[in-house]
Amino acid sequence: MSPKTFEDMRQFIYDKSGIFFEKNKEYLLTNRLKKRMDNLKMNTFEEYLRYIKSVSGTKEMPKLFDAVTINETYFFRHINQINAFADAMVPEMLKRKRGINIWSAACSSGEEPYTLAIALMEKYGSNIPARILASDISNEILDKAKEGIYGEYSLKELTVDMKKKYFDNIGPGKYKIKDTVKKKCVFKNINITDDRQLRSVGKMDTIFCRNVLIYFDNAARQKVVNKFYHDILNPGGYLILGATESISRLKTEFKLCHFKMAIAYQKPL
Ligand SMILES: C[S@@+](CC[C@H](N)C(=O)[O-])C[C@H]1O[C@@H](n2cnc3c(N)ncnc32)[C@H](O)[C@@H]1O
Protein backbone atom coordinates (compact mmCIF):
# COMPACT_ATOMS: atom_id res chain seq x y z
CA MET A 1 0.00 0.00 0.00
CA SER A 2 1.46 3.41 -0.87
CA PRO A 3 2.04 5.83 2.06
CA LYS A 4 -0.74 8.10 0.74
CA THR A 5 -3.23 5.20 0.48
CA PHE A 6 -2.31 4.01 3.99
CA GLU A 7 -2.94 7.54 5.33
CA ASP A 8 -6.31 7.79 3.54
CA MET A 9 -7.34 4.29 4.51
CA ARG A 10 -6.52 4.69 8.21
CA GLN A 11 -8.24 8.09 8.32
CA PHE A 12 -11.36 6.61 6.75
CA ILE A 13 -11.40 3.68 9.22
CA TYR A 14 -10.76 6.08 12.12
CA ASP A 15 -13.60 8.40 11.07
CA LYS A 16 -16.04 5.50 10.84
CA SER A 17 -15.04 3.46 13.89
CA GLY A 18 -12.56 5.27 16.17
CA ILE A 19 -10.02 2.50 15.47
CA PHE A 20 -6.64 4.05 14.78
CA PHE A 21 -3.85 2.13 13.05
CA GLU A 22 -0.42 3.40 14.11
CA LYS A 23 2.25 3.48 11.40
CA ASN A 24 3.83 0.32 12.85
CA LYS A 25 0.53 -1.56 12.41
CA GLU A 26 0.44 -1.04 8.65
CA TYR A 27 1.30 -4.71 8.00
CA LEU A 28 -1.69 -5.75 10.13
CA LEU A 29 -4.07 -3.51 8.23
CA THR A 30 -2.61 -4.66 4.90
CA ASN A 31 -3.04 -8.37 5.73
CA ARG A 32 -6.56 -7.96 6.99
CA LEU A 33 -7.76 -5.89 4.03
CA LYS A 34 -6.06 -8.19 1.55
CA LYS A 35 -8.28 -11.10 2.59
CA ARG A 36 -11.37 -9.01 2.06
CA MET A 37 -10.12 -7.68 -1.28
CA ASP A 38 -9.44 -11.24 -2.47
CA ASN A 39 -13.08 -12.10 -1.76
CA LEU A 40 -14.16 -9.08 -3.80
CA LYS A 41 -11.61 -9.89 -6.53
CA MET A 42 -10.05 -6.45 -6.16
CA ASN A 43 -6.36 -6.14 -6.88
CA THR A 44 -5.30 -2.79 -5.44
CA PHE A 45 -5.86 -0.98 -2.15
CA GLU A 46 -6.66 2.15 -4.16
CA GLU A 47 -9.56 0.32 -5.81
CA TYR A 48 -10.85 -0.90 -2.44
CA LEU A 49 -10.55 2.60 -0.94
CA ARG A 50 -12.50 4.11 -3.85
CA TYR A 51 -15.16 1.43 -3.35
CA ILE A 52 -15.66 1.97 0.41
CA LYS A 53 -15.78 5.73 -0.13
CA SER A 54 -18.42 5.43 -2.84
CA VAL A 55 -22.17 5.41 -2.22
CA SER A 56 -22.42 1.70 -2.95
CA GLY A 57 -19.56 1.19 -0.49
CA THR A 58 -21.86 1.82 2.50
CA LYS A 59 -22.98 -1.80 2.25
CA GLU A 60 -19.32 -2.79 2.54
CA MET A 61 -18.97 -1.07 5.94
CA PRO A 62 -19.94 -4.14 8.05
CA LYS A 63 -17.41 -6.25 6.14
CA LEU A 64 -14.73 -3.60 6.63
CA PHE A 65 -15.46 -3.59 10.38
CA ASP A 66 -15.30 -7.40 10.46
CA ALA A 67 -11.90 -7.20 8.76
CA VAL A 68 -10.24 -4.56 10.95
CA THR A 69 -11.45 -5.47 14.44
CA ILE A 70 -9.51 -7.57 16.94
CA ASN A 71 -11.80 -9.88 18.85
CA GLU A 72 -9.61 -11.53 21.50
CA THR A 73 -11.69 -12.46 24.56
CA TYR A 74 -12.51 -15.32 26.95
CA PHE A 75 -14.87 -16.17 29.80
CA PHE A 76 -14.09 -14.60 33.19
CA ARG A 77 -11.34 -12.42 31.70
CA HIS A 78 -9.81 -10.48 34.61
CA ILE A 79 -11.88 -12.25 37.20
CA ASN A 80 -11.11 -9.63 39.89
CA GLN A 81 -13.19 -7.12 37.93
CA ILE A 82 -16.04 -9.60 37.58
CA ASN A 83 -15.93 -10.39 41.31
CA ALA A 84 -15.82 -6.70 42.25
CA PHE A 85 -18.82 -6.12 40.01
CA ALA A 86 -20.93 -9.04 41.28
CA ASP A 87 -19.94 -8.80 44.96
CA ALA A 88 -19.64 -5.05 45.54
CA MET A 89 -21.03 -2.85 42.75
CA VAL A 90 -24.24 -4.79 42.06
CA PRO A 91 -25.31 -5.13 45.75
CA GLU A 92 -24.58 -1.43 46.25
CA MET A 93 -26.70 -0.43 43.22
CA LEU A 94 -29.50 -2.79 44.30
CA LYS A 95 -29.83 -0.83 47.55
CA ARG A 96 -31.09 2.02 45.36
CA LYS A 97 -33.12 0.15 42.72
CA ARG A 98 -34.82 -3.17 42.15
CA GLY A 99 -33.00 -4.10 38.96
CA ILE A 100 -30.08 -2.83 36.93
CA ASN A 101 -29.24 -2.42 33.26
CA ILE A 102 -25.83 -3.64 32.18
CA TRP A 103 -24.18 -2.96 28.82
CA SER A 104 -21.28 -4.93 27.40
CA ALA A 105 -20.34 -2.31 24.80
CA ALA A 106 -17.74 -4.28 22.81
CA CYS A 107 -18.85 -7.82 23.53
CA SER A 108 -16.94 -9.63 20.77
CA SER A 109 -18.04 -13.29 20.55
CA GLY A 110 -20.15 -13.06 23.71
CA GLU A 111 -17.82 -14.35 26.42
CA GLU A 112 -18.03 -11.07 28.40
CA PRO A 113 -21.84 -10.66 28.59
CA TYR A 114 -22.33 -14.40 29.20
CA THR A 115 -19.73 -14.17 31.99
CA LEU A 116 -21.74 -11.37 33.58
CA ALA A 117 -24.92 -13.43 33.34
CA ILE A 118 -23.18 -16.46 34.89
CA ALA A 119 -21.60 -14.40 37.68
CA LEU A 120 -25.01 -12.98 38.59
CA MET A 121 -26.71 -16.39 38.32
CA GLU A 122 -24.13 -17.77 40.75
CA LYS A 123 -25.08 -15.03 43.20
CA TYR A 124 -28.80 -14.54 42.65
CA GLY A 125 -30.00 -17.78 41.03
CA SER A 126 -31.76 -17.96 37.69
CA ASN A 127 -33.83 -14.81 38.32
CA ILE A 128 -31.03 -12.28 38.11
CA PRO A 129 -31.91 -8.67 39.00
CA ALA A 130 -30.40 -7.36 35.76
CA ARG A 131 -30.89 -6.97 32.04
CA ILE A 132 -27.83 -7.35 29.84
CA LEU A 133 -27.39 -5.59 26.51
CA ALA A 134 -24.41 -6.87 24.52
CA SER A 135 -23.17 -5.11 21.41
CA ASP A 136 -20.29 -4.90 18.99
CA ILE A 137 -19.47 -3.19 15.69
CA SER A 138 -18.76 -6.49 13.89
CA ASN A 139 -21.68 -8.54 12.55
CA GLU A 140 -19.52 -11.58 12.01
CA ILE A 141 -18.47 -11.69 15.67
CA LEU A 142 -22.05 -11.00 16.83
CA ASP A 143 -23.22 -14.04 14.87
CA LYS A 144 -20.70 -16.11 16.83
CA ALA A 145 -21.93 -14.61 20.08
CA LYS A 146 -25.53 -15.49 19.25
CA GLU A 147 -24.52 -19.01 18.24
CA GLY A 148 -22.76 -19.41 21.60
CA ILE A 149 -20.38 -22.23 20.69
CA TYR A 150 -16.89 -22.09 22.17
CA GLY A 151 -13.60 -23.96 22.23
CA GLU A 152 -11.27 -24.79 25.13
CA TYR A 153 -9.41 -21.46 24.89
CA SER A 154 -12.53 -19.44 25.68
CA LEU A 155 -13.31 -21.61 28.70
CA LYS A 156 -9.77 -21.83 30.06
CA GLU A 157 -10.60 -19.96 33.30
CA LEU A 158 -13.58 -22.19 34.14
CA THR A 159 -13.61 -25.18 36.47
CA VAL A 160 -14.99 -28.50 35.25
CA ASP A 161 -18.06 -27.93 37.45
CA MET A 162 -18.73 -24.49 35.99
CA LYS A 163 -18.40 -25.90 32.46
CA LYS A 164 -20.93 -28.60 33.28
CA LYS A 165 -23.31 -26.17 34.91
CA TYR A 166 -23.46 -23.57 32.14
CA PHE A 167 -22.48 -25.37 28.90
CA ASP A 168 -23.47 -28.45 26.92
CA ASN A 169 -20.47 -30.39 25.70
CA ILE A 170 -21.39 -30.89 22.03
CA GLY A 171 -18.17 -32.49 20.77
CA PRO A 172 -14.47 -32.81 21.57
CA GLY A 173 -13.43 -29.41 22.96
CA LYS A 174 -16.71 -27.84 21.86
CA TYR A 175 -19.13 -26.24 24.28
CA LYS A 176 -22.51 -24.60 23.73
CA ILE A 177 -23.74 -22.03 26.23
CA LYS A 178 -26.98 -23.15 27.87
CA ASP A 179 -30.20 -21.35 26.93
CA THR A 180 -30.72 -20.33 30.57
CA VAL A 181 -27.64 -18.09 30.22
CA LYS A 182 -28.22 -17.10 26.61
CA LYS A 183 -31.67 -15.69 27.22
CA LYS A 184 -30.28 -13.19 29.74
CA CYS A 185 -28.42 -11.34 26.95
CA VAL A 186 -29.76 -9.29 24.05
CA PHE A 187 -27.28 -8.79 21.18
CA LYS A 188 -27.21 -5.77 18.87
CA ASN A 189 -24.84 -4.14 16.39
CA ILE A 190 -23.77 -0.80 17.87
CA ASN A 191 -20.79 1.31 16.86
CA ILE A 192 -19.81 3.16 20.04
CA THR A 193 -18.48 6.11 18.02
CA ASP A 194 -21.81 6.59 16.21
CA ASP A 195 -24.00 9.13 18.04
CA ARG A 196 -27.18 8.02 16.30
CA GLN A 197 -26.67 4.38 17.26
CA LEU A 198 -25.76 5.33 20.83
CA ARG A 199 -29.16 6.96 21.20
CA SER A 200 -30.77 3.51 20.88
CA VAL A 201 -28.94 2.25 23.98
CA GLY A 202 -31.05 4.02 26.61
CA LYS A 203 -29.95 4.45 30.22
CA MET A 204 -27.50 2.03 31.82
CA ASP A 205 -26.27 1.33 35.35
CA THR A 206 -23.00 -0.29 34.34
CA ILE A 207 -21.01 -0.19 31.13
CA PHE A 208 -18.35 -2.77 30.48
CA CYS A 209 -16.11 -1.26 27.81
CA ARG A 210 -13.09 -3.46 28.19
CA ASN A 211 -10.19 -3.77 25.77
CA VAL A 212 -11.61 -1.69 22.96
CA LEU A 213 -10.57 1.92 23.71
CA ILE A 214 -6.95 0.70 23.41
CA TYR A 215 -7.53 0.64 19.64
CA PHE A 216 -8.73 4.28 19.59
CA ASP A 217 -6.74 7.51 19.85
CA ASN A 218 -7.29 9.96 22.72
CA ALA A 219 -9.76 12.14 20.80
CA ALA A 220 -12.02 9.16 20.05
CA ARG A 221 -11.66 7.86 23.63
CA GLN A 222 -12.65 11.25 25.03
CA LYS A 223 -15.69 11.44 22.77
CA VAL A 224 -16.92 7.96 23.72
CA VAL A 225 -16.31 8.42 27.45
CA ASN A 226 -18.18 11.77 27.39
CA LYS A 227 -21.15 10.10 25.70
CA PHE A 228 -21.16 7.31 28.28
CA TYR A 229 -21.05 9.81 31.14
CA HIS A 230 -23.55 12.39 29.92
CA ASP A 231 -26.01 10.38 27.82
CA ILE A 232 -25.99 6.79 28.98
CA LEU A 233 -24.94 6.18 32.58
CA ASN A 234 -27.41 6.74 35.39
CA PRO A 235 -26.06 8.65 38.43
CA GLY A 236 -24.25 6.14 40.65
CA GLY A 237 -23.56 3.93 37.62
CA TYR A 238 -20.16 2.43 36.80
CA LEU A 239 -17.84 2.34 33.81
CA ILE A 240 -15.49 -0.65 33.77
CA LEU A 241 -12.53 -0.60 31.39
CA GLY A 242 -9.96 -3.31 30.67
CA ALA A 243 -7.68 -4.16 33.60
CA THR A 244 -4.72 -2.39 31.98
CA GLU A 245 -6.69 0.62 30.70
CA SER A 246 -7.23 3.99 32.33
CA ILE A 247 -8.94 7.26 31.53
CA SER A 248 -6.54 9.29 33.67
CA ARG A 249 -5.37 11.24 30.60
CA LEU A 250 -8.92 12.25 29.69
CA LYS A 251 -10.99 15.09 31.13
CA THR A 252 -13.93 13.52 32.95
CA GLU A 253 -16.07 13.92 36.05
CA PHE A 254 -15.92 10.20 36.86
CA LYS A 255 -14.94 9.25 40.40
CA LEU A 256 -12.25 6.56 40.59
CA CYS A 257 -13.40 3.73 42.90
CA HIS A 258 -11.14 1.05 44.35
CA PHE A 259 -12.36 -2.47 44.95
CA LYS A 260 -10.48 -5.63 45.93
CA MET A 261 -7.91 -5.97 43.12
CA ALA A 262 -10.00 -3.92 40.67
CA ILE A 263 -10.96 -0.34 39.88
CA ALA A 264 -14.02 1.19 38.27
CA TYR A 265 -15.20 4.70 37.36
CA GLN A 266 -18.42 5.90 38.95
CA LYS A 267 -20.72 8.70 37.84
CA PRO A 268 -21.42 10.52 41.14
CA LEU A 269 -24.93 10.24 42.59
C1 LIG B 1 -10.48 -7.21 22.09
S1 LIG B 1 -12.23 -7.29 21.92
C2 LIG B 1 -12.75 -7.08 23.60
C3 LIG B 1 -13.84 -8.04 24.01
C4 LIG B 1 -14.26 -7.97 25.47
N1 LIG B 1 -14.78 -6.66 25.79
C5 LIG B 1 -13.11 -8.33 26.37
O1 LIG B 1 -12.54 -7.46 27.02
O2 LIG B 1 -12.77 -9.52 26.45
C6 LIG B 1 -12.59 -5.69 21.18
C7 LIG B 1 -13.94 -5.64 20.51
O3 LIG B 1 -14.25 -4.28 20.25
C8 LIG B 1 -15.03 -4.23 19.07
N2 LIG B 1 -15.02 -2.84 18.54
C9 LIG B 1 -14.00 -2.18 17.94
N3 LIG B 1 -14.38 -0.93 17.59
C10 LIG B 1 -15.68 -0.80 18.00
C11 LIG B 1 -16.64 0.25 17.91
N4 LIG B 1 -16.33 1.44 17.34
N5 LIG B 1 -17.88 0.03 18.41
C12 LIG B 1 -18.19 -1.17 19.00
N6 LIG B 1 -17.33 -2.20 19.10
C13 LIG B 1 -16.09 -2.02 18.60
C14 LIG B 1 -14.36 -5.25 18.17
O4 LIG B 1 -15.19 -5.69 17.13
C15 LIG B 1 -14.00 -6.35 19.18
O5 LIG B 1 -14.94 -7.38 19.18
The ligand as a MOL file (V3000), in Angstrom:
LIG
                    3D

  0  0  0     0  0            999 V3000
M  V30 BEGIN CTAB
M  V30 COUNTS 27 29 0 0 0
M  V30 BEGIN ATOM
M  V30 1 C -10.4850 -7.2130 22.0880 0
M  V30 2 S -12.2260 -7.2930 21.9190 0 CHG=1
M  V30 3 C -12.7540 -7.0780 23.5990 0
M  V30 4 C -13.8410 -8.0350 24.0080 0
M  V30 5 C -14.2600 -7.9690 25.4650 0
M  V30 6 N -14.7750 -6.6630 25.7950 0
M  V30 7 C -13.1120 -8.3310 26.3720 0
M  V30 8 O -12.5380 -7.4550 27.0230 0
M  V30 9 O -12.7700 -9.5150 26.4540 0 CHG=-1
M  V30 10 C -12.5880 -5.6930 21.1770 0
M  V30 11 C -13.9360 -5.6450 20.5080 0
M  V30 12 O -14.2530 -4.2820 20.2500 0
M  V30 13 C -15.0280 -4.2310 19.0750 0
M  V30 14 N -15.0200 -2.8380 18.5430 0
M  V30 15 C -13.9970 -2.1750 17.9410 0
M  V30 16 N -14.3850 -0.9310 17.5910 0
M  V30 17 C -15.6770 -0.7980 18.0000 0
M  V30 18 C -16.6350 0.2510 17.9070 0
M  V30 19 N -16.3350 1.4350 17.3400 0
M  V30 20 N -17.8810 0.0340 18.4110 0
M  V30 21 C -18.1920 -1.1660 18.9950 0
M  V30 22 N -17.3250 -2.1960 19.1050 0
M  V30 23 C -16.0870 -2.0200 18.6030 0
M  V30 24 C -14.3610 -5.2510 18.1720 0
M  V30 25 O -15.1920 -5.6850 17.1310 0
M  V30 26 C -13.9960 -6.3480 19.1750 0
M  V30 27 O -14.9440 -7.3800 19.1840 0
M  V30 END ATOM
M  V30 BEGIN BOND
M  V30 1 1 1 2
M  V30 2 1 2 3
M  V30 3 1 2 10
M  V30 4 1 3 4
M  V30 5 1 4 5
M  V30 6 1 5 6
M  V30 7 1 5 7
M  V30 8 2 7 8
M  V30 9 1 7 9
M  V30 10 1 10 11
M  V30 11 1 11 12
M  V30 12 1 11 26
M  V30 13 1 12 13
M  V30 14 1 13 14
M  V30 15 1 13 24
M  V30 16 1 14 15
M  V30 17 1 14 23
M  V30 18 2 15 16
M  V30 19 1 16 17
M  V30 20 1 17 18
M  V30 21 2 17 23
M  V30 22 1 18 19
M  V30 23 2 18 20
M  V30 24 1 20 21
M  V30 25 2 21 22
M  V30 26 1 22 23
M  V30 27 1 24 25
M  V30 28 1 24 26
M  V30 29 1 26 27
M  V30 END BOND
M  V30 END CTAB
M  END
